[in-house]
């Protein structure tokens, strides 16, 4: 039953009609649990509050699968304004973005132009930009563009998903080049032809990717809420004496906050992924799909 619910929610995440309907109701649907707000001001206030708790942040202005050039350019402008707001506020935050939001589905040239605009500003302020990994159809082109961008920028990294069969090869290549990688399990619905269908295999592969990246010249962002994996990461870090400037744990805004606070108390570096903006629907549905029990929380909020 849970698997059926997860599949339904992932399908709904890409439903444009449902997206339009959800936007009409704003964050009242319950998305405020996972989304910091709709404006840059909301986002910066959240970053400041988390920084005061000893937590670093990566901000994500939500949006994906843009099909209009003007909208793609506007999304890139918003990313630039976000970088400027981070710099002006003096808060500890990097930026995360999706390349479909920058116009990748319209043309590679448009996406590359927008990425270079963003990275020029990020480089000026000494800020990192992480390219979020999207569905499998965008995986190879994302890595191809990353390779091209890294010829001119060293302040850009990406995300590798442990549910994909190809990921260990990608981590070994990119980590060996010193690339900043965020390791995640993956949150899209993929075919068993390209992704492990069983959770146990996804988890086992996550540990392989994490360990390979921790031992590489690259930076390892261990992005998980899985307490068993976090415990194994701690053991591996201690056993191999991994320096704190070589890794950090990453978690999502609004999820397992007590565990986040525990990691900080124990002295581990932690960064929280904080999304904001009005195009929150797809992100929100994927969070529900990861833990369908959250649907009860949403329904309760809707009918209050």
C-alpha positions as CSV (number, residue, x, y, z in Angstrom):
1,X,0.0,0.0,0.0
2,X,2.8,2.4,0.9
3,X,4.6,1.7,-2.4
4,X,1.3,2.4,-4.3
5,X,0.9,5.7,-2.5
6,X,4.5,6.6,-3.2
7,X,4.0,5.9,-7.0
8,X,0.8,8.0,-7.0
9,X,2.5,10.9,-5.3
10,X,5.5,10.8,-7.7
11,X,3.2,10.8,-10.6
12,X,1.3,13.8,-9.2
13,X,4.6,15.6,-8.7
14,X,4.8,16.0,-12.5
15,X,1.1,16.8,-13.1
16,X,1.0,20.4,-14.4
17,X,-2.8,20.8,-13.8
18,X,-2.4,19.7,-10.2
19,X,0.5,22.2,-9.9
20,X,-1.6,25.1,-11.1
21,X,-4.4,24.0,-8.7
22,X,-2.0,23.8,-5.7
23,X,-0.5,27.2,-6.3
24,X,-4.0,28.7,-6.0
25,X,-4.1,27.6,-2.4
26,X,-0.5,28.8,-1.6
27,X,1.4,27.1,1.2
28,X,-1.9,26.4,3.1
29,X,-1.8,22.8,1.8
30,X,0.9,22.0,4.4
31,X,4.0,22.7,2.3
32,X,5.1,25.3,4.9
33,X,6.4,22.4,6.8
34,X,9.1,21.8,4.1
35,X,9.2,25.2,2.3
36,X,10.6,28.4,4.0
37,X,8.2,30.8,2.3
38,X,7.7,32.4,-1.1
39,X,10.1,35.4,-1.0
40,X,13.8,36.0,-0.7
41,X,13.2,37.9,2.5
42,X,11.4,34.7,3.9
43,X,14.4,32.6,2.9
44,X,17.1,34.9,4.3
45,X,15.2,35.1,7.7
46,X,15.1,31.3,7.8
47,X,18.9,31.1,6.9
48,X,19.7,33.5,9.7
49,X,17.7,31.5,12.3
50,X,19.4,28.3,11.3
51,X,22.8,29.9,11.3
52,X,22.2,31.0,14.9
53,X,21.7,27.3,15.7
54,X,25.1,26.4,14.2
55,X,23.5,25.1,10.9
56,X,24.7,26.1,7.5
57,X,22.2,26.3,4.6
58,X,21.8,25.8,0.9
59,X,19.0,27.9,-0.6
60,X,16.9,26.6,-3.5
61,X,14.5,28.9,-5.4
62,X,12.0,26.3,-6.4
63,X,11.1,25.6,-10.0
64,X,11.7,22.9,-12.7
65,X,10.7,21.8,-16.2
66,X,10.5,25.4,-17.6
67,X,9.4,25.5,-21.2
68,X,9.5,29.2,-21.8
69,X,12.7,31.2,-22.5
70,X,11.5,34.3,-20.6
71,X,10.6,32.1,-17.6
72,X,14.1,30.5,-17.7
73,X,15.8,33.8,-17.8
74,X,13.6,35.1,-14.9
75,X,14.5,32.0,-12.9
76,X,18.2,32.7,-13.5
77,X,17.7,36.3,-12.5
78,X,16.1,35.1,-9.2
79,X,19.0,32.8,-8.5
80,X,21.3,35.8,-9.0
81,X,19.2,37.9,-6.6
82,X,19.4,35.1,-4.1
83,X,23.2,35.1,-4.3
84,X,23.2,38.8,-3.8
85,X,20.8,38.6,-0.8
86,X,23.0,35.9,0.8
87,X,26.1,38.2,0.3
88,X,24.3,41.3,1.6
89,X,22.9,39.6,4.6
90,X,26.2,38.0,5.5
91,X,24.6,34.7,6.2
92,X,26.2,31.2,5.7
93,X,24.5,29.8,2.7
94,X,25.2,28.3,-0.7
95,X,22.8,28.0,-3.7
96,X,21.2,24.9,-5.2
97,X,19.3,24.9,-8.5
98,X,17.9,22.7,-11.2
99,X,19.0,23.1,-14.8
100,X,15.6,22.5,-16.3
101,X,14.7,25.7,-14.4
102,X,17.5,27.4,-16.3
103,X,16.0,26.3,-19.7
104,X,17.7,23.0,-20.3
105,X,14.5,21.5,-21.9
106,X,14.4,24.5,-24.3
107,X,18.0,24.5,-25.4
108,X,21.4,23.6,-24.0
109,X,22.8,27.0,-25.1
110,X,20.1,28.9,-23.1
111,X,20.8,26.8,-20.0
112,X,24.6,27.3,-20.4
113,X,24.2,31.1,-20.8
114,X,22.1,31.2,-17.6
115,X,24.4,29.0,-15.7
116,X,27.4,31.1,-16.6
117,X,25.6,34.3,-15.5
118,X,24.8,32.7,-12.1
119,X,28.3,31.2,-11.6
120,X,30.0,34.5,-12.4
121,X,28.1,36.2,-9.5
122,X,28.6,33.2,-7.2
123,X,32.4,33.3,-8.0
124,X,32.4,37.1,-7.2
125,X,31.0,36.4,-3.8
126,X,32.9,33.1,-3.2
127,X,29.7,31.1,-3.0
128,X,29.2,27.5,-4.0
129,X,26.4,26.5,-6.5
130,X,25.2,22.9,-6.5
131,X,23.4,21.6,-9.5
132,X,20.5,19.3,-8.3
133,X,20.2,16.1,-10.2
134,X,16.7,15.5,-11.7
135,X,15.2,12.5,-13.4
136,X,17.3,10.0,-15.3
137,X,16.5,11.6,-18.7
138,X,18.5,14.6,-17.6
139,X,21.4,12.8,-15.9
140,X,23.9,12.5,-18.6
141,X,23.4,16.0,-20.0
142,X,23.6,17.4,-16.5
143,X,27.0,15.8,-16.0
144,X,28.2,16.9,-19.5
145,X,27.3,20.5,-18.7
146,X,29.0,20.2,-15.3
147,X,32.2,19.0,-17.0
148,X,32.1,22.0,-19.4
149,X,31.4,24.5,-16.6
150,X,34.2,23.2,-14.5
151,X,36.7,24.2,-17.2
152,X,36.0,27.8,-16.1
153,X,34.5,27.5,-12.6
154,X,35.6,25.7,-9.5
155,X,32.6,26.8,-7.4
156,X,30.1,24.3,-8.9
157,X,29.2,20.8,-7.8
158,X,26.4,18.4,-8.3
159,X,24.3,15.6,-6.9
160,X,24.6,11.8,-7.3
161,X,21.7,9.5,-6.7
162,X,22.4,6.1,-5.1
163,X,19.3,4.4,-6.8
164,X,21.0,4.6,-10.2
165,X,23.2,1.7,-11.3
166,X,25.7,4.1,-13.0
167,X,26.4,6.2,-9.9
168,X,29.5,4.6,-8.5
169,X,31.3,5.1,-11.8
170,X,30.2,8.8,-11.7
171,X,31.4,9.3,-8.1
172,X,34.8,7.7,-8.8
173,X,35.3,9.9,-11.9
174,X,34.0,13.2,-10.4
175,X,35.3,12.7,-6.9
176,X,38.7,11.9,-8.4
177,X,38.7,15.3,-10.1
178,X,37.9,17.0,-6.7
179,X,34.3,17.8,-7.5
180,X,32.0,18.7,-4.7
181,X,29.3,16.0,-4.6
182,X,26.1,15.7,-2.6
183,X,25.1,12.0,-2.2
184,X,21.4,11.3,-2.1
185,X,19.2,8.2,-2.5
186,X,17.0,9.7,-5.2
187,X,13.4,10.9,-5.3
188,X,12.1,10.4,-8.8
189,X,10.2,7.4,-10.2
190,X,12.6,5.5,-12.4
191,X,12.6,2.3,-14.4
192,X,14.3,-0.8,-13.0
193,X,16.3,-0.8,-16.2
194,X,18.3,2.2,-14.8
195,X,17.7,2.2,-11.1
196,X,17.7,-0.3,-8.2
197,X,14.0,-1.2,-7.5
198,X,14.8,-2.5,-3.9
199,X,15.5,-0.2,-1.0
200,X,18.1,-2.5,0.4
201,X,20.2,-2.2,-2.8
202,X,19.7,1.6,-2.9
203,X,21.0,1.8,0.7
204,X,23.9,-0.5,0.1
205,X,24.9,1.6,-2.9
206,X,24.6,4.8,-0.9
207,X,27.3,3.6,1.5
208,X,29.6,2.7,-1.4
209,X,29.2,6.2,-3.0
210,X,29.6,7.9,0.4
211,X,32.8,6.0,1.3
212,X,34.3,6.5,-2.2
213,X,33.6,10.3,-2.0
214,X,34.9,10.6,1.5
215,X,38.2,9.0,0.4
216,X,38.5,11.1,-2.8
217,X,40.0,14.6,-3.3
218,X,36.4,15.9,-3.6
219,X,34.1,17.3,-0.8
220,X,31.4,14.9,0.4
221,X,27.9,16.1,1.3
222,X,26.2,13.2,3.1
223,X,22.6,14.0,2.4
224,X,20.3,11.6,4.3
225,X,17.9,11.3,7.2
226,X,18.6,7.6,7.5
227,X,19.9,7.2,11.1
228,X,21.5,3.8,10.3
229,X,23.5,5.4,7.4
230,X,24.4,8.4,9.5
231,X,25.8,6.1,12.2
232,X,27.9,4.2,9.6
233,X,29.1,7.5,8.2
234,X,30.3,8.6,11.7
235,X,32.2,5.3,12.1
236,X,33.8,5.6,8.7
237,X,34.8,9.2,9.3
238,X,36.3,8.3,12.6
239,X,38.1,5.2,11.3
240,X,39.7,7.1,8.4
241,X,40.2,10.3,10.3
242,X,38.3,12.4,7.7
243,X,38.9,16.2,8.4
244,X,35.8,18.3,9.0
245,X,36.5,20.5,6.0
246,X,36.2,17.5,3.7
247,X,32.6,16.6,4.5
248,X,29.3,17.7,6.0
249,X,25.9,16.1,6.7
250,X,23.0,17.5,4.8
251,X,19.3,17.3,5.7
252,X,16.1,18.9,4.4
253,X,14.3,21.8,6.0
254,X,11.6,20.7,8.3
255,X,12.6,17.0,8.5
256,X,14.0,15.3,11.6
257,X,14.9,18.6,13.2
258,X,15.8,16.9,16.5
259,X,18.4,14.8,14.7
260,X,19.8,17.9,13.0
261,X,20.3,19.5,16.4
262,X,21.9,16.3,17.7
263,X,24.5,16.3,15.0
264,X,25.3,19.9,15.7
265,X,25.7,19.2,19.4
266,X,28.0,16.4,18.6
267,X,30.2,18.7,16.6
268,X,29.5,17.5,13.1
269,X,29.2,20.0,10.2
270,X,25.6,20.2,9.1
271,X,23.9,22.0,6.2
272,X,20.1,22.2,5.7
273,X,18.6,22.4,2.2
274,X,16.0,25.2,2.4
275,X,13.7,25.6,-0.6
276,X,11.5,28.7,-1.1
277,X,9.4,30.3,-3.8
278,X,5.9,29.9,-5.2
279,X,6.7,26.9,-7.5
280,X,6.8,24.5,-4.6
281,X,4.4,21.8,-5.7
282,X,6.7,19.3,-7.4
283,X,9.2,19.5,-4.5
284,X,6.4,19.1,-1.9
285,X,4.9,16.0,-3.6
286,X,8.3,14.3,-3.7
287,X,8.8,14.9,0.0
288,X,5.4,13.3,0.7
289,X,6.3,10.4,-1.5
290,X,9.5,9.8,0.6
291,X,7.3,9.4,3.6
292,X,3.6,8.9,2.7
293,X,2.7,9.2,6.4
294,X,3.2,12.9,5.9
295,X,-0.1,12.9,3.9
296,X,-2.0,12.7,7.1
297,X,-0.2,15.9,8.3
298,X,-1.2,17.7,5.1
299,X,-4.9,16.6,5.3
300,X,-5.0,17.8,8.9
301,X,-3.7,21.2,7.8
302,X,-6.1,21.5,4.9
303,X,-9.2,21.0,7.1
304,X,-8.2,23.1,10.1
